[in-house]
Every structure is written in C-alpha cells, then in structure tokens.
Amino acid sequence: MHTSLFSHPLLSALFTFGVAEAMTVAADGFPPPRKAVECTPRTGLPNALAKLERGGEVRVAYLGGSITDQAGWRVKSRAWLQQLYPKAKVEEIHAAIGGTNASLGVLRIDHDVFAQRPDLLFVEFAVNDSATDPQEIAMAMEGIVRKTWNTFPECDICFVYTFTDGPMMIDDLRAGKFNRSAAVMEVVADHYGIPSIHLGLEAIRLELAGKLLMKAPEAKVTKVSGDSLNQRSRAAVGADGKIPFSNDGVHPYLDTGHQLYQEAIERSFPSIKAASQRPAPHRPLPAPLTPNLYEASTMLTADRAQLSGPWSKLPADQDTPARWFQNRVDSIWKGEPGAKLTFKFKGTGVTFYDLVGPDGAKLAVTVDGKTVESTRMDGYCTYQRLATLQAAAGLDPQQVHEVSVTVLPEIPDRRDILFPHNRQDMTDHPEKYAGTRWHLGAIFILGNLIN
C-alpha cells in the first residue's frame, strides 16, 4: 500500500487568516457520495485529439505514483495511441514516482512535466491519496489543473483512477461507489470539464463474478485466445481459470491487471471523442473551488538560498545521487555538519525536496523563530530515495517569513531507526551508514522568494 510522502495542515490554518470565504468546497460531508462509472467524458480531449489526427509530434505526460511508474498502462496506452494515430509521433513524458501523491505532484509538475511541453496530461493519484484529507486532495488536484492551464492552455487533461484491495478503496468499489479520493477528484473534474476514467471497474466486476483474483502471489500466467474465460478481454488467465490481477493487491501484473486498465481506456475513448468539440484554449479559467495557493508554488534549486558552511554541489557525471536523480531535480547539494541554509519568502508554505538515506542527517529547521528537529532517515533507509520535508504550512500569506536549516553534528541511532528486518544491512555494509549529511535537491515555496 502506498503512503503519502507528506500532508498539509493547510486548510485549518488558512481559516485563521480569513481566506476561508474563498472555499466553495465545504468541509462537512465532502466529498459527496458518487456512483462509480468507468468513464465520464465531460468536455473530452479536443485539443489533443485534433493534434493526434493532424499528425506530428504529440507529447503525452503521465503524472502519478508507482502504478503509473510500472511499464503497464502507461506504456500500453502510449503504444495504443501511436497505433490509433499513425500519422502522429506520440512521445511519452514519464512523470511518475512511486509512493507520491497529488500534493507532491503539483509541486514538481513544473520540472517533471512542463519542461517537456505536454499536449495531453494523464493524472493518477487516487491510490496514493486514499488516506489524504479530502480538502488537501481538492487543493492539490485543482492546483495541477490551474498550473497546467495557466502554463499550457491548450494541453488537455484526463484524470485516471486505479485502486488497491485495501478496505479504504475496494469496499466502496464493490458497493458501486467511488472511493473517497476518487470522489474528491471527480468534484474537481466536474468543475473544469475534465474527462475521467476509472481503470479498475472491470477488474472489480470480474472479481465479484468469481473470475479474477485480486492477489495472486507468484502467479504464472499465459496468454489465451478463442474460448478464453473472459472473451471481452485480452488479459491472461491462470491454471485455475481465473485472471490473476496482481501479486500484492496493489501493483497489477503487466498482462492481466494492466491489460484490463488499458482496455478501460480503449472502451472510454469513443465517448471522450464524441464529447470533444472544437479545439480551443482552456481559458479563461473558472473561479477556483479552493483557496488554491498551489498556483503560486515555485521550485528552486538549493543555491537560490543563502548557503554557509560545508556545502558542496554533487557532480551529475559521476556515480552520485545527482546522477541517480537527475531526471527529477536539476542539482543535489550535500550539507555536512555545520552547513546552514537561510532564505526569506512571502507566502504560506515551504517544503524541501531532499533525500532520506542511511547517512541521513539530523536537522534543525527554524521558521519565524520556531525550531523543530527532523532526522532524514527512516526504517526503510538501506538506500537513498527522494522524499519531502515540510517546513511550514498555513502561514500568513501577507507576511515575510524567514527560514533556516542547520545540519547538526549529532549522528542518529541508525540501527534503532531501521526496521528490524533491515538492520542486517547495517552490519553487512557499515560504510553506508557512516557520517551524517543532508542531500537537498530543491525548495518548494508556496509564494515568492525574497532576495
């Protein structure tokens, strides 16, 4: 099961500063119950379809979590579009990162999507936002829409929903209802006329009919044809005559679960195409549903702040984290004990895009004179991975705020932090856990940097 990298207590603080009046999404009873349907075409994808039919390069972006990161529905749908529109050259923008939700997606979209000038954007975060506060989901998804159309007004957007067999999602779907996160996203889709496709409803139908296993560890599947169990699908079936959907109830097998996901897209496109009118820019934008401060988010490299003490920029042409993550951040800076970063900004929040890992440092993070400590390591950290550290949220947008981060000399008790099953790695590879340092990739500001 995926978990969000971070969540914002933003809404409650926003009310303090008098912007609650902008909310048209009510906190109580939100989202309203929503019947689960495979496709709601709304205003379609007129610009992208016209460009595909016209031919030439068409860039399709996939923003989502690990289900999109898999070489499944993302790869299959791009190949299918290429086959459907042979005059076009369909290029993929791979912007999926496992374990991440819409709150990070809206912050990183400038770097991961906009830099490659998308024509069509698929957004998939229903799974990773299944436990996120509904108001935060609404703000993040609306921020993705508004930032996209403010930057690329002719880029069409499609929301896609996947699922897991966890009770927060599958129980609602079995009852014929969208789960909470997808229902929130549908509110945003309604407001902006964005088509949506639930990729998993056919899998739910087959499971209820006794023709599919949600969890089938180590399944060995083969392609079938002709008198296959499910003649409407090109998905493979196992020796028991059932379609094995996934190994873990989350990540579909490529030739079964992801094949069902792809077929949902194929079934949905005729109605989406029928709903698509004349191509036109998505402007002017309607009034926002939320006090959407994500529209003002900015991604800055570490050296835009004032750096003092032992900092070094890691080379991207060597075997360093800067090379490993160069598709996600423009640079990575390493701070040793005593390194300090400071800056001022006007806005509501700050999040650091950094690495957690076996050598992760303990930090002192100070915002407007209040200091908290954070250790950039967790129980999974036998390796380095991208993460986020929220320094502040819900600040007064009219005030200038001062932020500083200091790398502390204290080395955390790494063995105690690691999960028990990971502690042997520290015994086998003690060099990975030696020393202490902070690897910083970027600074996300909801507002503007004050130089």
N, C-alpha and C positions, 0 to 999 in steps of 0.2 A: 504494500500500500504506500502510495506516495504521501509525503508530508510537505507542507509549505515551508519554504526557507525562512519566511518571516511573515508577520501580520502586523497591521497598523491599528493602534487605538485611536485612529484619526477622527472618526465621526464624533465621539463624545467630546473631544477637545474642541472641535470646530464649533459646537454649540456654544461653548464658553465665549467665543469671540464674535458671536452674533451673525454667523453666516447660515444658521440652520434654516432661515427663511427661504434659501435657495433650493432646499430639498423638496422635490416633488415625489420622491420615493419615501413612503412612510416606514418608520422603524417597526411598528407593531403590525403583525400579520403580513410581513414582507419576507419572501415573495408570495404572491397568491398562488394557490394550487393550480397546476397546469396539466392538462391531459397530454400524455406522451404521444407524439406523432413523429413519423420518420422525417418528414420534410415540411417546412413552412417556407414557401418561395418568396413571399413578400414582394419586393421590387426587383428581385432577380439580380443578375450579374451583367447588366447591359454593356458596360464598357469592356470588360474582359472578353465576353463572348464575341463582341464585334471585332475586337483586335485578333482573337484567335481565328475567326473566319476570314479576316483580311489577310492574314499571314504575316510573316516577320517574327521578330523576337518577342516573346511574351514571358515575363518573369513571374513565377508563381511562388509565393512565400508561405512557409509552414511554421507558424509560431505556436509552440506548445511544450508538452512535457515528454516523458520517456516513451509513451505510446506512439507519439509522433516521431520521436527520435529513432525508433526502430525502423528497419528497412521494410516497412509494411505498407500501410495505406498511403503514406506519403509517396513512396517510390511507385506503387501501383497506380495511384491517381495521376501522377505526372506522365507516366508511360501511356496511360489510357487517353489522357488529353492529347498527347502527341499523336497517337493513332487516330483519334477522332478528328483532329485538325491537322492533316499532313502538310498543309502549306505553312503552318506556323513552326517556329523553333521554340519549343517550350523549355524554358530554363528554370531550374529549381533554386530557391533561396532557402537553405536549410537553417532554420532559426529555432530548433527545438533543443531544450536542455532538460534532462531527466530531473524529476523532483522539484520542479519550479512551477510557480502559479502565475496568475494574471498580474499580481502586484509587482512581480519582477519583470514580467513580460512587457508591461507598459513602460518601465524604466529603461529597459535595454533595447526597445524596438528601434530607436534611432540608429544604434550601432549595428544591430543584427539584421535589420530588415531595410530601413530607409536608405542606408548607404548603397544598396544594390537596386534601388528604384523599382519597387514592385508594381505589377499590374493587377494582381489578384492576391489576396491575403486570406489564408485559412487560419482560424484561431481555435485552438483546442486546449482548454484548461478545466473542463468540468470535473475531471477526476482529482487533480491536484488542488482544486478549490472546494472539494466536497466538505471540508471541515472549516472553511474560512467564513468569517462573519459576512452575512449577505450584503450589508452596506458596503463593505470593502470590495466584494466581488463587483458590485454595480459600479463603484468608482473606478476600479481598475479596468474593467471591460469598456466602460464608456470612455475612459482615457485613451485606450487603444484606438477606439473608433475616431475620436476627435483629433488625436495627434496624427493619425493616418490621413484623414481627410483635410486637415489643415496643411499638411505637407504634400500629399499626393491626392488631390481632389478627384482624380479620375480612376484611382485604384478601388476596385470593388472588394468587398469583404464578405466572407462566409463563416459563420460560427459552426463548428462541428463538435459533437458531444460523444465521448466514449464513456466507458463505465468499468467498474470492478465488481467482484462478487461480494464486497463488503456490505453490511446491512444498511449503511447510510445511503447507498445508491440502489442496490439491486432490489430491495424490498419495495421501494416506490415503483420501480420499473415493472416489476412483476404485477403490481396492482394497476398498471396502466397510467401511471403518473410520472412526470419528470421529477428527478431528484432535486433537492434544494438548489444546488449550484447551477444546474441547467435551467431551472425555472427563473432564477435571477437573470441569467444571460438572455433568456427569452424576453424579459422586460426591456432590456437594452436593445435587443434586435427589433422588437416592435417599434420602439421609439425612432429608430433610424432606418427602418425598412430593410434590414439586413437578412438575407436568407439564412436558414439554419437547417442542419441535417443531423439527426441522431443516428450515428453509425451502428449502434448496438441493438436496436429493437428487434431485428430479425433473429439475432442470437438469443434474445430473451424468449421470443416466440418458440424457437426450436427447443430451447431448454424446457419450457413448460409442456411442450408436446412429447418430451422424453427422447428427443433426437439429438441432443447436444449435451456435453459435459463441460461445465464451466472450468473445472480444474482437472487436468489430466497429466500429472507429472510423468515425464519421460515417455510421452506418447510417441508411437511410431506410426506415422500416417502415410498413406499413399494416395495418389490421385485416382479418382474413379470417374466413370462416364457411363452413359447409357442408362441402365436401370439403377442408378445410384439412389440412395435413401432420400436425399433431398434434391429432386430433379431441377429445382429452380436455382440451385447454387453450384458453383464450380469448386466449392470447398471440398477438401479431402475428408474421408471418414476413417475411423479406426477399425480394428478387427471386430469390435463389439457392435459395429454398425452405427455408431454414434460419432458426431463431429466433436473432436477434442478442441475446445476453444483456446485454452491456454495452459501453461504449466503452473501458474501461480494465482490464477483468478484475476490477474491484472494485465499482464503483457501477452497479447494474443500470439498464437503461432502464425507464421507468415502465410501458410497455405490453407489455414482454416479461419481463425478469428479475423485476421487482417483481410482475408479474401471476402468474408462477409461484410466487413467495413467498406471495402471497395465497391461491392455490389450495391450497397446502400447509396453511395454517391452516384453510381450509374442509373439507378432507379429514379433518383431525385432530379437529375439534370433536365429531363424533358419538361417538368413543371417549372423549374427555375428558368429555363429558356423561354417558356411561354409567358412568364411573368415579366420578362425583361423587355422594356420599351426602348425608346431611342437613347443612344449613349449621351451622357451629359455629366458634367462635374457634380460631385456631391456637395454643392454649396448653393445657398448659404446653409450653414448648419442650424438645426433647431436648437432651442434653448436646452441647456443641459438638464438631465434628470437629477444630478447631484452637484454639490459644490466642487466641481471637478478640478482640483488643483494639480492633478496629474498632467493636465495640458501644459503646465509650466515647468515640467520636470526637465532637468538638464544633466547630461552625463559628462563628467570632467575627468581628465587624467590627473593622477596624483600630484604632478608638478604644478598644477594650477593653484594649489595651496602653497603656503609658506612652509618649506621643509628645513629643519635644522637637525644637527647631529648626524649619526651614521646611517645615511640613506644611500642606496645605490640602485641604478636602473639596470634590470637584468637584461642580458643580450638575448634577442629573439632568434639569433642564428646559431645558438648553442643549445645543448640539452638542459634547458632551464624551464621553469614554469612559464616564462614569457613566450617560449616557443610552443609549449603544450597547449596554452590557452589563447594563442594569438588570433584565433577566429572569433573570440568573444570580447577581448579587450585590446586596446591599442598598445598598452605597455603595462608592465608589472614592476613595481618598486619594492625593494626589500629594506625594511627598517630593522636595525639591530637595537639592543637595549640602549636607551637614552635618546633614540630618534624621536622627533616631535613633529607634528603636523598641525598647523593652525590656519583658519580662514574665517571670514565673516560672510554672512549671506542674509538676504531679506526674503522670507518665505515661511513655509510651515514645517518642513521636514528635511532630514538628511539620512541617507543610507550609504554605507560603504560596501562596495563590491570587492571582496577580498578572497583569500584562500584560507580554508581550515586544513590543518595537516598535522603530521607527527611532530613537527618542530614549532607548532603554533605558539605565539607569544601571549602573555597576559598584557592587556591594555588598560590604561586609564583614559576614559572618554569623558570629556568635560563639555557641557553645553550650557552657556549662560551661567557659568559659575558652579554648576552642579555636576559632580563627578560620580561615575559608576565604573566598575571594572568588568572586563569581558575577556575570557580566555578563548583563543581562536583554535580550539581543538575540541573534538567530541569523541564519543565511543567508537565511531566508525573510522577514525583517522589513522589507519595504517597507510594512507596515501593522501595526496593533496587534491582538493576539489574546490570548485567555485562555491562561494557562499555569500551571504549578505549579513551585515551588521547594522541594525537600525540604531542610529544615534539619537534621533529626535523625531517626533511626530506631533501634530496638533499645536504647533507654536503659533504665536500671534503673527499673521502674515504682514502686518503693518510695521513690525519692529525689525531692527537689525540684530541678528544673533551671532554669537561668537562660539566657535567650535575648536577644540583642540584634542589631539590624541597623542599619548605618550606611550612608547614601548617600555614596559617595566623590566627590570633585570631578573625578577624572580622567575624561576623555571617551574611551571606547573607540575604537579604529581601526575605524570603522564600515565603510569601504569594504573593508577586509580581511576583516571578518566576513561581509559579504554574499556570496552565491554570485555567480560571475562574470556570470551572465545577469541578475542583479538590480541590478548596480552602476550601470547607466544611470539607474535611478530616482533615485539619489542625485545624479547630475549634473543631471537634469531638475527635481528637487524638493528642493533643498538645505535648504529651511526645515524639512522634516520631520525632518531628522537633526541639527538644531541643538540645542545644550544637552544636558543629561542629567538624567533624572528617573526615579523609581520610582513606578509606579502599582500600588497594593496594594488588592485587593478584599476579601480575607478571610484569616483564620488558621485552619487546621485543626489541632486538637490531639487526639492520642490520649491522653486523660487529662483533667485538670481544671485550669483556670486558678487560680493562687494570687493572691488580691488583696493 
